[in-house]
Amino acid sequence: MIDLRRVEEIGLNALQTQRQLFYDGWILRLSPGKARRARSVNAHFGSTLPVAEKIRHCERVYEACGLPMLFRMTPFVHPGDLAQALDARGYAPFDPTLVQVARLDAPPDAQDDEAFAIASATPTAFADVLAGMQQSTPAQRDAYLERMVATPQATRHLVASLDGRPVAIGTAMMEDRTAGVFSMNTVPELRGRGAASALLARLLGWAWEHGASHAYLQVDAQNHPALALYRKFGFETAYTYHYWAREGEQS
């Protein structure tokens, strides 16, 4: 049985950014990219200071950095009454996200569609394609690239192309025999055509070849097409997290 707290730690490691602070066991991620995981407070480790004092400190830091104040709330937060403290200060949960896990007892069956050419990409090339698909600003693109270049985890970036045009992407990042799947994205007009399945099979096959026994991913609870895809590969929900923010900062 995989240790879910360890899965959460590995997921935090996958966010490597130089723009972060440690504060009494909390990680304040301050990367100005699109991913909320990299620009929110992760209260994963021990906590000793008064919680109201800590929340006020975080608010000052995020305001100074020009970022909305977000708390990423998992089942593992410290202290255990953090949700009550946030509620008292006008914070509310939004965007439930599922952390799903699958065993990798064997490589998945090939899902290749001959219409798509799948190739590995450098972090820079991958960041460029992702930025185009997500309509990211230059600063958001650069923040993503910084995290990818800085990570110590083994990483595989794949891009699927159709007639020379990038149409789908995905990344796997591995640590301690556990592979995380990130940045899965397909252009809207080609969703459901098999590109994502082909990419995911390749990414999980790479992870299995490099010794992974489990894979995990994080998916919006309302993204039903993605959930159906991941179910085909054996992913099941292990735990759920929410973001908490004040009105007007849920971005």
Secondary structure, DSSP 8 states (H G I E B T S, - for coil): ---HHHHHHHHHHTT--SSEEEETTEEEE---SS-GGGSSEE--S---S-HHHHHHHHHHHHHHTT----EEE-TT-SSTTHHHHHHHTT-EEEEEEEEEEEE-SS-------TTSEEEE--HHHHHHHHHHHHT--HHHHHHHHHHHHH--SEEEEEEEEETTEEEEEEEEEEETTEEEEEEEEE-GGGTTSSHHHHHHHHHHHHHHHTT-SEEEEEEETT-HHHHHHHHHTT-EEEEEEEEEE-TT---
